[in-house]
Amino acid sequence: MKRRNYRRYHIPTKQEEDIVPWPGRFRPKPKRLRLAIHILKEIVRYRTNIKVIFSRPCIYGVYGRPVGGMAPRYDDCVGCLRCTTEHPDWVQVYRNPKFQRLGDSYLTANYADAIHYESQTGRIPVKGAGYRGKFGGKAWDSMWTDMSEIVRPTRDGIHGREFISTVMDIGGKPSFLTFDERGNPIHSNLHVISIPLPILLDVPPTSVASKRLFDIISQAAKETETLAMIPITAISEFGFQYDHIVPFVTKKEQDRLLELTYEPRMIELTDWDEKLHSLAQSRFPNTLICLRLPFDSQFQEKLLQYFHSGIRVFHLVADYHGQNKNGEFILELIRKAHQTFVDIGIRNEVTLLGSGGIIAAEHIPKAIICGLDIVALDIVLPVALQATMVGECIDRDTCQLRFPKKVPVDWGVQRIENLLASWRDQMLEILGAMGLREVRRLRGEMGRAMFQKELEYEAFREVTGYVSK
């Protein structure tokens, strides 16, 4: 028997600088006439003391050019306000309007800036000033993770000596083992895919779909050992033949499925069609079949219906703002999907993938706690490649993005690898703080979550005038 060597999963990171300038958060606006008067006063006052005359009120080099404040380095400003504190008569610092236009109403400029830093460096964005935001809010901010357990010091996130597994399985598994008359397990030929990261790469927005972008996503998935979803038309057109690519197939593309020259590990059907399902299973018997379902008003009934039709892997989809057509947010929708299978005792027999509204590292463990097995990243991928939004970016077909020209494939692959490495490290920090050794134990672990709405109701329900929102 061949001996298998143990290999610890790791995503290598490397600094990848921007290919287009990234706007800073702040923009200093000096009043040049008053600055000139200020300089003249210093010349008269200090005369031959050149060091004082040419001193600059900024340790970050915003006024480091020979002409100083007459031509500031705007993008170097970090908003420390030292200059406007010392010299309010000739300079003020404002928010940069270019920075504010980086995102939309959901994926705001602050989220885009965090994604930019993570994909550029591969590190966790930590600021020494601490968290200065609200401790509650809407959407994902209405959920908090409980990390108050006393844990082993060796299980300390990315710094501990104990390894924390982020492996997750895709595929159906029986709730219990059954044996035949000879004592052999009946379900001995189970087909389950194990990936070392509970993150897939979803189909990018239609407006930026191109061979170069598909190349980047495909190679990034290969390097990180995960799966990438690509339309089957693009697979046929560009000749992709890698088993880590998941064909994205509609009802009208059955013929394309027969043209595939390789056996994918998984196929995703965008619509339910019994003939298409049978065709896919007969053509690729060793391939998992995944059904993509929107979070509509009847998705719970459809989940059970398609489960009885033989589907064991579901990809549940909200829009890029994390909502369905009724305005329900994905956090609650995931909980409903998870509970649908829990109530009838078959949760372990299915795999739930999910996408839509997941735009930060913290959203992944929160989504898994609510009941997902694996998340799929959508709009985050082009943002990591420095794409900027044109208006509101709501769904795959209507989202308009402004993409940089001539994006190098190697550069794009490393940016996505950096992003996944940063998000995995942040997931490990949460798992370590909870005392969990693997991400599988996090799925559906509602005891590790606190919801603002429920806590407020418990605390204030007997207070006169309290109205539950």
C-alpha distance (Angstrom), angle and dihedral (degrees) to the residues before:
residue distance angle dihedral
M1 . . .
K2 3.78 . .
R3 3.77 113.5 .
R4 3.79 115.2 -126.7
N5 3.77 117.8 -142.4
Y6 3.78 118.1 -134.5
R7 3.79 114.4 -117.1
R8 3.77 122.6 -170.7
Y9 3.79 111.7 -138.1
H10 3.77 114.1 -115.7
I11 3.80 135.8 162.3
P12 3.82 110.7 -145.0
T13 3.80 114.7 -136.3
K14 3.78 131.8 -157.2
Q15 3.80 132.0 179.3
E16 3.81 108.7 -100.2
E17 3.77 113.3 -172.1
D18 3.78 123.2 -146.1
I19 3.79 120.6 -86.7
V20 3.80 90.9 -155.5
P21 3.83 124.3 36.2
W22 3.80 113.4 -90.0
P23 3.82 112.3 -141.7
G24 3.79 118.5 -122.8
R25 3.79 123.2 -123.6
F26 3.81 94.5 -115.7
R27 3.77 138.0 43.3
P28 3.82 121.7 -159.4
K29 3.80 114.9 -147.6
P30 3.80 113.1 -160.3
K31 3.81 120.4 -166.2
R32 3.79 98.8 -129.3
L33 3.82 97.8 -159.7
R34 3.79 92.4 52.3
L35 3.81 89.8 43.7
A36 3.82 90.1 53.9
I37 3.81 90.2 50.3
H38 3.82 89.5 48.8
I39 3.82 91.3 51.9
L40 3.83 91.8 48.5
K41 3.81 89.9 51.7
E42 3.82 90.5 51.2
I43 3.84 90.8 49.2
V44 3.79 90.7 52.3
R45 3.79 93.1 43.6
Y46 3.82 101.0 42.9
R47 3.82 98.9 24.9
T48 3.80 105.7 174.2
N49 3.81 97.1 17.4
I50 3.80 95.0 104.2
K51 3.81 93.6 170.8
V52 3.80 92.1 62.5
I53 3.81 94.9 41.6
F54 3.81 92.8 52.7
S55 3.81 96.1 41.0
R56 3.80 115.7 124.7
P57 3.85 125.4 -141.6
C58 3.82 93.0 -137.2
I59 3.81 130.4 77.3
Y60 3.82 90.8 -165.7
G61 3.80 94.6 64.0
V62 3.80 98.6 -112.8
Y63 3.81 88.9 139.6
G64 3.80 94.7 32.3
R65 3.79 97.6 115.5
P66 3.82 118.7 102.4
V67 3.81 89.6 -105.2
G68 3.82 91.1 49.0
G69 3.78 115.5 -163.8
M70 3.80 93.2 5.6
A71 3.83 87.8 79.5
P72 3.85 110.3 16.5
R73 3.79 124.5 -167.5
Y74 3.78 92.6 -116.8
D75 3.81 98.5 -172.7
D76 3.82 92.1 56.9
C77 3.80 92.7 64.1
V78 3.82 113.3 111.2
G79 3.81 96.5 -179.5
C80 3.80 97.6 -109.2
L81 3.86 88.0 144.0
R82 3.80 93.6 -144.5
C83 3.81 92.4 130.5
T84 3.80 95.4 49.6
T85 3.83 90.7 44.1
E86 3.81 93.0 53.5
H87 3.81 97.1 35.5
P88 3.82 110.3 23.4
D89 3.80 89.3 154.3
W90 3.82 95.0 70.6
V91 3.82 109.4 20.1
Q92 3.81 138.8 44.3
V93 3.83 129.7 177.5
Y94 3.82 120.8 -135.5
R95 3.80 136.2 177.0
N96 3.79 112.5 -87.5
P97 3.84 109.8 -112.7
K98 3.82 90.5 -154.5
F99 3.80 89.6 58.3
Q100 3.81 92.0 49.9
R101 3.82 90.2 55.7
L102 3.82 94.5 57.5
G103 3.82 94.8 94.7
D104 3.78 140.8 13.5
S105 3.80 135.2 -111.2
Y106 3.83 93.1 -66.6
L107 3.79 106.5 28.5
T108 3.77 92.0 44.7
A109 3.79 127.4 -167.9
N110 3.82 90.6 -96.0
Y111 3.82 91.3 56.9
A112 3.82 90.6 45.7
D113 3.81 90.1 50.4
A114 3.82 91.7 51.1
I115 3.82 91.1 49.2
H116 3.80 88.8 48.4
Y117 3.82 92.5 53.1
E118 3.82 93.5 45.4
S119 3.80 94.0 48.4
Q120 3.80 92.0 44.4
T121 3.82 97.9 49.2
G122 3.82 108.1 14.0
R123 3.80 88.6 -132.9
I124 3.79 133.3 119.7
P125 3.82 112.1 -97.9
V126 3.81 103.5 -121.0
K127 3.80 122.9 169.2
G128 3.78 121.4 -161.5
A129 3.80 93.1 -141.6
G130 3.80 89.8 69.8
Y131 3.78 128.5 -134.4
R132 3.80 111.5 -35.1
G133 3.78 100.1 173.7
K134 3.78 134.2 94.3
F135 3.79 121.0 -66.4
G136 3.77 93.3 -138.6
G137 3.77 141.9 18.6
K138 3.77 142.1 127.0
A139 3.80 133.2 -34.5
W140 3.83 112.8 0.6
D141 3.80 90.7 -2.8
S142 3.81 89.0 67.4
M143 3.82 89.5 68.9
W144 3.80 126.8 69.8
T145 3.79 128.3 -170.3
D146 3.80 118.7 -128.5
M147 3.80 110.7 -129.5
S148 3.80 99.9 159.4
E149 3.82 95.8 113.2
I150 3.80 119.4 119.2
V151 3.79 103.9 -118.0
R152 3.75 138.2 -176.9
P153 3.81 110.9 -84.5
T154 3.81 91.3 -134.3
R155 3.81 89.6 61.5
D156 3.76 93.1 67.9
G157 3.81 107.6 143.1
I158 3.79 113.8 -106.2
H159 3.80 93.1 -10.9
G160 3.81 100.3 52.1
R161 3.78 126.7 101.7
E162 3.81 93.4 -131.0
F163 3.78 116.5 83.5
I164 3.82 117.2 -122.0
S165 3.79 112.6 -153.6
T166 3.80 120.8 -135.4
V167 3.82 93.8 -178.0
M168 3.80 115.4 132.8
D169 3.81 130.0 -176.0
I170 3.80 128.2 -130.7
G171 3.80 118.5 -158.1
G172 3.77 142.5 54.1
K173 3.79 121.0 -63.4
P174 3.84 126.7 -176.2
S175 3.77 117.8 -110.3
F176 3.80 90.3 -127.3
L177 3.81 138.6 5.1
T178 3.80 121.5 -96.6
F179 3.80 125.9 -167.7
D180 3.80 134.8 -156.0
E181 3.79 126.5 -129.4
R182 3.80 91.7 -80.9
G183 3.80 92.9 53.1
N184 3.80 95.9 -107.0
P185 3.81 119.0 136.8
I186 3.79 111.7 -103.9
H187 3.80 94.3 -148.4
S188 3.80 95.9 51.6
N189 3.82 94.5 128.4
L190 3.80 98.3 60.7
H191 3.78 114.8 155.8
V192 3.80 112.0 -144.7
I193 3.79 128.3 159.3
S194 3.80 116.9 -146.7
I195 3.78 116.9 -159.4
P196 3.82 122.7 -174.6
L197 3.80 93.7 -131.7
P198 3.84 127.7 46.7
I199 3.81 89.7 -136.0
L200 3.81 129.4 96.8
L201 3.81 128.3 -173.0
D202 3.80 110.2 -118.5
V203 3.80 129.4 -152.9
P204 3.84 109.9 -72.9
P205 3.83 123.0 -125.0
T206 3.79 114.1 -72.9
S207 3.82 93.4 -121.8
V208 3.82 92.8 66.2
A209 3.81 100.0 33.5
S210 3.81 109.8 132.4
K211 3.79 140.2 140.1
R212 3.80 90.5 -102.0
L213 3.81 92.7 54.0
F214 3.81 92.2 45.3
D215 3.81 88.7 50.0
I216 3.81 90.0 52.7
I217 3.80 94.1 48.2
S218 3.81 92.9 44.2
Q219 3.81 94.9 49.7
A220 3.81 92.2 43.8
A221 3.82 89.7 53.2
K222 3.81 90.4 49.1
E223 3.81 93.5 49.2
T224 3.81 93.0 48.1
E225 3.84 92.9 40.9
T226 3.79 95.4 -122.3
L227 3.83 133.5 113.8
A228 3.80 131.3 -90.8
M229 3.81 124.1 -155.8
I230 3.81 114.2 -139.8
P231 3.85 128.3 170.6
I232 3.78 111.0 -100.8
T233 3.81 89.8 -127.8
A234 3.81 89.3 61.7
I235 3.82 90.6 46.2
S236 3.80 90.5 55.0
E237 3.80 94.6 41.4
F238 3.81 97.5 47.8
G239 3.80 98.4 32.7
F240 3.82 101.0 -120.5
Q241 3.82 111.9 177.1
Y242 3.79 106.7 172.5
D243 3.80 124.1 124.2
H244 3.82 92.0 -140.5
I245 3.82 89.0 66.4
V246 3.81 113.3 93.5
P247 3.84 111.5 -149.6
F248 3.80 111.7 -130.4
V249 3.83 103.9 -145.0
T250 3.82 132.4 -173.9
K251 3.82 127.8 -166.4
K252 3.79 91.6 -98.6
E253 3.80 93.2 55.3
Q254 3.81 100.9 64.5
D255 3.81 92.1 119.0
R256 3.80 90.7 54.8
L257 3.79 88.9 56.9
L258 3.80 90.3 60.0
E259 3.82 90.0 51.9
L260 3.80 95.0 60.9
T261 3.80 111.1 121.0
Y262 3.81 96.2 -161.3
E263 3.79 136.5 48.1
P264 3.82 109.7 -113.2
R265 3.77 121.4 -148.9
M266 3.80 89.8 -128.1
I267 3.82 138.4 9.5
E268 3.79 122.4 -155.4
L269 3.81 118.5 -149.3
T270 3.79 114.6 -158.0
D271 3.82 94.0 -160.2
W272 3.78 133.6 31.2
D273 3.77 112.0 -108.8
E274 3.78 120.1 155.8
K275 3.82 93.4 -151.1
L276 3.81 91.9 49.6
H277 3.80 90.6 48.1
S278 3.82 92.0 50.3
L279 3.80 90.9 45.7
A280 3.80 92.4 52.0
Q281 3.81 92.8 47.3
S282 3.80 94.3 47.8
R283 3.82 94.1 43.9
F284 3.83 93.9 46.3
P285 3.84 109.2 24.0
N286 3.82 93.5 171.6
T287 3.81 94.7 49.8
L288 3.80 125.8 98.2
I289 3.80 115.3 -123.9
C290 3.80 115.4 -141.5
L291 3.81 123.6 -170.0
R292 3.80 119.2 -148.5
L293 3.81 112.7 -143.4
P294 3.79 130.1 178.9
F295 3.79 118.8 -131.6
D296 3.81 92.8 -109.4
S297 3.79 127.7 155.5
Q298 3.82 93.1 -86.3
F299 3.79 101.2 39.2
Q300 3.82 94.0 117.3
E301 3.80 92.6 57.3
K302 3.80 90.2 45.0
L303 3.80 91.8 52.0
L304 3.81 91.5 58.5
Q305 3.80 92.5 41.3
Y306 3.80 93.6 53.3
F307 3.80 91.6 41.6
H308 3.80 89.0 60.7
S309 3.83 87.5 47.8
G310 3.80 89.7 60.8
I311 3.82 104.4 -94.0
R312 3.80 114.1 138.7
V313 3.82 101.7 167.2
F314 3.82 119.9 60.9
H315 3.79 128.7 -175.6
L316 3.81 108.1 -158.0
V317 3.79 114.4 -160.9
A318 3.80 134.4 -161.1
D319 3.81 124.7 175.6
Y320 3.80 122.4 -87.7
H321 3.81 89.2 -88.7
G322 3.80 90.1 56.6
Q323 3.81 96.2 -110.8
N324 3.78 138.3 115.4
K325 3.80 124.0 -138.2
N326 3.82 90.7 -85.1
G327 3.81 92.1 57.0
E328 3.82 95.2 -109.3
F329 3.79 114.1 146.8
I330 3.79 122.6 -121.5
L331 3.82 93.5 -118.7
E332 3.81 92.2 67.7
L333 3.81 92.6 36.5
I334 3.80 91.9 57.0
R335 3.79 90.5 51.1
K336 3.81 90.2 52.9
A337 3.81 92.6 49.2
H338 3.81 91.8 48.8
Q339 3.79 92.9 46.9
T340 3.80 91.6 49.3
F341 3.80 90.4 67.7
V342 3.82 95.3 34.4
D343 3.81 91.6 57.9
I344 3.79 92.6 59.4
G345 3.82 94.9 38.4
I346 3.80 100.4 -114.1
R347 3.82 103.0 103.7
N348 3.82 93.2 119.5
E349 3.79 90.9 53.6
V350 3.82 93.9 67.8
T351 3.79 138.4 51.0
L352 3.79 119.2 -139.3
L353 3.79 118.9 -155.1
G354 3.78 119.8 -175.8
S355 3.78 140.4 -171.0
G356 3.78 138.9 172.4
G357 3.79 128.4 81.4
I358 3.83 94.5 22.4
I359 3.81 102.1 127.6
A360 3.82 105.4 140.5
A361 3.80 136.9 53.3
E362 3.81 92.4 -113.8
H363 3.82 91.4 57.8
I364 3.81 92.4 67.4
P365 3.84 98.6 63.4
K366 3.80 89.2 39.2
A367 3.82 90.8 54.1
I368 3.81 90.9 47.6
I369 3.81 91.6 49.3
C370 3.81 88.7 52.6
G371 3.81 90.2 55.0
L372 3.80 113.2 -81.3
D373 3.78 120.3 128.8
I374 3.80 96.0 -159.6
V375 3.80 136.1 5.6
A376 3.80 126.7 -141.9
L377 3.80 119.4 -145.5
D378 3.79 117.4 -137.5
I379 3.83 122.7 156.2
V380 3.81 91.3 20.3
L381 3.82 91.9 71.2
P382 3.84 98.4 63.2
V383 3.82 90.1 40.3
A384 3.83 88.2 56.4
L385 3.81 86.5 54.7
Q386 3.82 90.4 55.2
A387 3.80 97.2 -100.4
T388 3.81 113.3 155.0
M389 3.79 127.0 -151.1
V390 3.77 125.7 -111.9
G391 3.79 104.7 -149.8
E392 3.80 121.8 -41.0
C393 3.81 114.2 -10.3
I394 3.79 104.8 -153.1
D395 3.81 110.8 148.6
R396 3.79 141.3 7.0
D397 3.79 97.5 -99.3
T398 3.82 100.0 43.5
C399 3.82 100.9 34.5
Q400 3.80 112.0 113.0
L401 3.80 118.8 -158.1
R402 3.78 132.9 -178.3
F403 3.80 105.5 -137.8
P404 3.83 126.4 -164.1
K405 3.79 115.3 -106.8
K406 3.80 121.2 -109.4
V407 3.79 98.6 7.6
P408 3.84 107.9 -168.0
V409 3.80 111.9 -125.7
D410 3.83 94.0 -137.0
W411 3.79 90.4 49.9
G412 3.82 92.1 50.4
V413 3.80 93.5 46.9
Q414 3.81 91.9 52.1
R415 3.82 92.1 47.2
I416 3.82 91.3 55.3
E417 3.81 91.0 44.4
N418 3.80 89.5 52.1
L419 3.80 90.7 50.4
L420 3.81 93.4 49.7
A421 3.81 91.3 46.3
S422 3.80 91.7 51.8
W423 3.81 93.0 46.9
R424 3.80 91.7 47.2
D425 3.81 91.3 51.6
Q426 3.80 90.0 51.6
M427 3.80 89.7 49.6
L428 3.81 89.5 51.5
E429 3.80 89.8 52.4
I430 3.81 90.6 55.5
L431 3.80 93.4 44.9
G432 3.81 90.5 48.4
A433 3.80 92.0 49.7
M434 3.81 89.3 51.7
G435 3.81 92.9 47.7
L436 3.81 93.7 -119.0
R437 3.80 121.0 146.7
E438 3.80 96.5 -161.7
V439 3.76 138.1 25.9
R440 3.83 92.1 -127.1
R441 3.81 88.8 74.0
L442 3.79 90.0 56.7
R443 3.81 95.2 63.4
G444 3.78 111.2 109.2
E445 3.82 91.7 -8.8
M446 3.80 93.7 148.7
G447 3.79 91.2 167.7
R448 3.81 86.8 72.7
A449 3.81 92.6 57.5
M450 3.78 135.4 76.4
F451 3.79 123.1 -164.7
Q452 3.76 120.5 -152.1
K453 3.81 94.1 -143.1
E454 3.81 92.9 53.2
L455 3.81 94.0 44.8
E456 3.79 92.6 49.2
Y457 3.79 91.1 49.5
E458 3.80 91.6 49.6
A459 3.80 92.2 48.1
F460 3.82 101.4 40.3
R461 3.81 107.5 25.1
E462 3.81 92.1 105.3
V463 3.80 93.5 46.8
T464 3.78 113.0 105.3
G465 3.79 111.2 -112.9
Y466 3.82 96.8 20.9
V467 3.78 112.7 138.1
S468 3.80 119.7 -170.5
K469 3.80 110.7 -129.2
